[in-house]
Amino acid sequence: MTPRDPRRSTIRLGPGPEFDLIRSLLEDAPEAIEGVSVGPGDDAAVLEVEGSVVLSSDLAIEGVHFRREWLTLPEIGYRAVAAAMSDLAAMAARPVGVLVSLALPGAEAAESGPAIQEGIREACGLCGAALLGGDVTASPGPLVLDIMVVGSVERPITRCGARPGDELWVTGVLGGAAGAVTTWKAGGDPGPALRSAYACPVSRIAEARWLADEADVTAMIDLSDGLAGDAGHMAAASGVGMVIEETLIPRHAGLTSDLAMTLALTGGEDYELCVSVPGGRLGPFAGDFEDRFGVRLTRVGHVVRGDGVSLLRPGSTSPEPLDGSGFNHFEVR
């Protein structure tokens, strides 16, 4: 008998209904993946990774993070992986692979599993990550996706390094995902732009690595809890205060002015990046960034001595402290 090639990434599976389902989920998986010695099908994955290993996990639960009437099954899979990948972007890490565990209502597993996996494969492909394996189990409901992402980085960017005098910058526009959910919950149709912001977030992997290389980034975080909430996390970790200037915040054009401001600050689920950089460092590169990635890069405030997050309103010279108890409220229920 010819022994299995130890360099083969994807393992052939034996017979049985569970393995038939797993085979369908792994359909079209490549035979060999760079950096992966042993991939899906064995008891565990084996990687060859240079630099520091970066790990993060994220849950997506039906009725809490998404509703099926809002998203297709491929979009559910895509969005779950993109959200988890955003944590790698926040550390300027290079994605290596993804582990996916699915809890599927048993009666629909054979149909829903491959459809969800279609979106998972798309998200992995966009980020250059391998599907390393995971687990599949029956669920009495709801549908649950547990995503673990693996990355590597030479010098991780954390949320701990912001310093007084730094500037705060964000990628993209904010509030769109929360705007879609707000509209759906009110019984309306959010329209294509807002729906896309929620259903198809982009993990800013390449953008984060470029910023880390070119802009002397001192701290970075992805915007999953809203700008005010995540700036608060960065401020607490760094032991500083943050001042956000209301007129500078890049709000989604599909929302009314007042609602756009509220959701940009507190809505969450944008998966853009917020970075602190030394004063004056990033401005000269902003145009190059936007030309390269087709994404806005906007200065939204600055770092000060103190603690917490404050909002500087138009015409005012004194920032107002923002109460953090109202942040991080995003849910679809």
C-alpha positions in Angstrom: 0.0 0.0 0.0 1.3 3.4 -0.9 1.7 5.6 2.2 -0.1 9.0 2.3 2.1 11.8 1.2 2.9 13.7 4.4 2.8 17.0 2.5 -0.8 16.5 1.4 -3.0 19.1 3.1 -6.4 17.6 2.7 -7.1 14.1 4.1 -9.4 11.6 2.4 -12.3 10.6 4.6 -13.9 7.3 5.3 -17.6 6.2 4.8 -20.6 7.3 6.9 -23.3 10.0 6.9 -21.2 12.5 9.0 -18.2 12.2 6.7 -20.5 12.5 3.7 -21.5 15.9 5.1 -17.9 16.9 5.8 -16.9 15.9 2.3 -19.6 18.2 0.9 -18.3 21.0 3.1 -14.8 20.5 1.9 -15.7 20.2 -1.8 -13.2 21.9 -4.0 -10.6 22.3 -1.2 -7.1 22.4 -2.6 -4.9 19.3 -2.3 -2.0 21.3 -1.0 -2.0 24.6 0.8 1.1 26.7 1.5 2.1 26.5 5.1 -0.3 23.7 6.0 1.3 20.2 6.4 -1.9 18.5 7.5 -5.3 20.1 6.9 -8.9 19.1 7.0 -9.8 15.4 7.6 -7.3 14.4 10.2 -7.6 14.8 14.0 -5.9 18.2 14.0 -4.2 20.6 11.5 -0.5 21.0 11.4 1.0 24.4 10.3 4.4 25.8 9.5 4.2 29.4 10.6 6.9 32.1 10.6 6.8 34.8 13.3 4.4 35.0 16.2 1.2 33.1 16.0 -2.0 35.2 16.4 -5.3 33.4 17.4 -8.8 34.7 17.7 -12.3 33.2 17.9 -15.7 34.6 17.2 -19.3 33.2 17.6 -22.2 33.9 15.2 -25.5 32.8 16.7 -28.8 33.0 14.8 -31.2 35.4 16.5 -28.3 37.3 18.2 -25.9 38.2 15.5 -28.0 37.6 12.4 -31.5 36.6 11.2 -32.1 34.3 8.3 -34.7 36.6 6.8 -31.9 39.2 6.4 -29.1 37.1 5.0 -28.7 34.2 2.6 -26.9 31.1 3.9 -23.7 31.9 2.0 -23.8 35.4 3.4 -24.1 34.0 6.9 -20.9 31.9 6.4 -19.1 34.8 4.8 -20.0 37.3 7.4 -19.0 35.1 10.3 -15.5 34.5 8.9 -15.0 38.2 7.9 -15.9 39.3 11.4 -13.3 36.9 12.9 -10.7 37.9 10.3 -11.1 41.5 11.4 -9.4 40.6 14.7 -6.3 39.5 12.7 -6.4 42.8 10.8 -6.4 44.7 14.1 -3.0 43.3 14.9 -1.7 43.6 11.3 -1.4 39.8 11.1 -1.3 37.7 8.0 -4.1 35.2 7.9 -3.0 31.6 7.8 -6.1 29.5 8.3 -9.6 29.2 9.7 -11.3 26.5 11.9 -15.0 26.4 11.5 -17.5 24.6 13.8 -21.1 24.4 12.7 -24.1 23.5 14.9 -26.9 22.9 12.3 -30.5 21.9 12.8 -30.4 18.3 11.8 -33.2 18.2 9.3 -31.5 20.9 7.1 -27.8 20.0 7.6 -27.3 18.4 4.2 -28.7 21.4 2.4 -27.7 24.3 4.7 -24.1 23.2 5.4 -22.7 23.4 1.9 -24.5 26.7 1.3 -23.0 28.2 4.4 -19.6 26.7 3.4 -19.8 28.5 0.1 -19.6 31.9 1.9 -16.9 30.6 4.2 -14.8 29.6 1.3 -15.3 33.0 -0.3 -14.2 34.9 2.8 -11.2 32.6 3.2 -10.2 33.1 -0.4 -10.4 36.9 -0.1 -8.1 36.9 2.9 -5.7 34.3 1.6 -6.5 31.9 4.4 -6.7 28.1 4.3 -9.7 26.2 5.7 -8.0 24.0 8.3 -11.0 22.0 9.6 -13.3 22.3 12.5 -16.4 20.3 13.6 -20.0 19.7 12.5 -22.8 18.7 14.9 -26.6 18.6 15.0 -28.4 21.4 16.8 -32.0 21.5 18.0 -31.7 25.2 17.0 -30.5 27.8 16.5 -27.8 27.8 13.8 -24.4 28.5 15.4 -21.1 29.2 13.8 -17.9 29.1 15.9 -15.0 30.6 13.9 -11.3 30.4 15.0 -8.7 32.2 12.9 -5.0 31.7 12.9 -2.5 34.3 11.7 1.2 35.2 11.9 3.0 38.5 12.4 6.5 39.7 13.1 5.4 42.7 15.2 1.8 42.6 16.4 0.1 46.0 16.8 -2.0 46.0 20.0 -4.5 48.5 21.4 -2.0 49.4 24.2 0.4 51.9 22.6 -1.5 55.1 22.0 0.2 58.2 23.4 -0.8 61.8 24.1 -0.3 63.8 21.0 -1.2 60.9 18.6 -3.9 61.4 16.1 -6.9 59.0 15.7 -7.7 57.8 12.1 -10.4 55.4 10.8 -10.8 53.5 7.6 -14.0 53.5 5.6 -17.4 54.9 6.6 -19.2 54.1 9.8 -22.7 53.1 10.9 -23.9 51.2 7.8 -24.3 47.8 9.4 -26.2 49.1 12.4 -28.2 51.2 10.0 -29.3 48.1 8.2 -30.3 46.3 11.4 -32.2 49.4 12.7 -34.1 49.6 9.4 -35.0 45.9 9.4 -36.1 46.0 13.0 -38.4 48.9 12.2 -40.0 46.8 9.3 -38.3 48.7 6.5 -35.9 47.9 3.6 -32.4 49.2 4.2 -31.5 49.2 0.5 -28.5 47.7 -1.2 -25.8 49.9 0.3 -26.8 49.5 3.9 -27.6 45.8 3.4 -24.1 45.3 1.9 -22.4 47.0 4.9 -24.0 44.4 7.2 -24.0 41.3 5.0 -20.6 41.7 3.3 -18.1 43.5 5.6 -14.5 43.6 4.4 -11.7 42.5 6.7 -9.0 45.2 6.3 -6.1 42.8 6.3 -4.0 44.4 3.5 -4.9 47.9 4.7 -3.8 47.1 8.3 -0.5 45.6 7.1 0.2 48.7 4.9 -0.5 51.1 7.8 1.7 49.1 10.1 4.6 49.3 7.6 4.2 52.9 6.5 2.6 55.0 9.3 4.3 54.2 12.6 1.0 53.0 14.1 1.1 53.1 17.9 -2.2 51.3 18.5 -4.9 49.7 16.5 -8.4 48.1 17.0 -11.2 47.0 14.7 -14.5 48.7 15.0 -16.9 46.0 16.2 -18.5 48.0 19.1 -18.8 51.4 17.5 -16.2 54.2 17.3 -16.9 55.5 20.8 -16.9 52.0 22.4 -13.7 50.8 20.6 -11.9 54.1 21.2 -12.8 53.6 24.8 -11.2 50.1 24.7 -8.0 51.6 23.2 -8.0 54.4 25.7 -8.3 52.1 28.7 -5.6 49.7 27.4 -3.2 52.6 26.6 -3.9 54.6 29.8 -4.9 57.7 27.9 -7.9 59.8 26.9 -9.4 60.1 23.4 -11.1 63.1 21.9 -13.4 62.5 18.8 -14.3 65.4 16.7 -18.0 65.1 15.6 -17.6 67.0 12.3 -14.8 64.6 11.1 -16.6 61.3 11.6 -17.1 59.6 8.2 -20.8 58.6 8.4 -22.7 56.4 6.0 -24.5 58.4 3.3 -27.6 56.1 3.4 -28.7 57.4 6.8 -30.2 60.7 8.0 -27.8 63.0 9.7 -28.7 62.5 13.3 -29.1 58.8 13.0 -25.9 58.5 11.1 -24.0 60.2 13.9 -25.5 58.0 16.6 -24.9 54.8 14.7 -21.3 55.7 13.7 -20.5 56.3 17.4 -22.3 53.4 19.0 -23.8 51.1 16.4 -21.0 48.6 15.9 -20.3 45.8 13.4 -18.5 48.1 10.9 -15.2 46.0 11.0 -13.2 49.1 9.9 -10.0 50.0 11.6 -9.2 52.7 14.2 -5.5 53.6 14.5 -3.4 56.0 16.5 -0.3 57.4 14.9 2.1 60.2 15.9 0.8 63.7 15.1 1.3 64.6 11.4 2.6 61.2 10.4 -0.3 59.8 8.4 -1.7 62.8 6.7 0.8 62.8 3.8 0.0 59.1 3.1 -3.8 59.3 3.2 -4.1 60.0 -0.6 -1.8 57.1 -1.4 -3.8 54.8 0.9 -7.1 55.7 -0.7 -5.7 55.3 -4.3 -4.2 51.9 -3.3 -7.2 50.4 -1.5 -10.2 52.4 -2.7 -11.1 53.1 0.9 -11.4 56.4 2.8 -8.9 57.2 5.5 -10.1 59.9 7.9 -8.6 61.7 10.9 -11.3 61.7 13.6 -9.6 63.0 16.7 -6.6 62.9 18.9 -5.1 61.3 22.0 -4.8 63.3 25.3 -3.7 62.8 28.8 -6.4 61.5 31.0 -8.9 58.7 30.4 -12.1 57.8 28.7 -13.6 59.2 25.4 -14.9 62.7 24.8 -16.8 64.2 21.9 -16.0 67.7 20.6 -19.1 69.1 19.0 -19.2 71.8 16.3 -18.5 75.3 17.6 -17.4 74.0 21.0 -13.9 74.2 22.5 -14.6 71.9 25.4 -15.1 68.1 24.7 -18.1 66.4 26.4 -17.4 63.1 28.1 -19.2 60.2 26.5 -20.9 57.7 28.9 -19.6 54.3 28.0 -22.6 52.5 29.5 -24.5 53.1 26.3 -21.9 51.4 24.0 -21.6 47.9 22.7 -25.3 47.4 22.5 -25.4 45.9 19.0 -27.8 42.9 18.7 -30.4 41.8 16.2 -33.1 40.6 18.6 
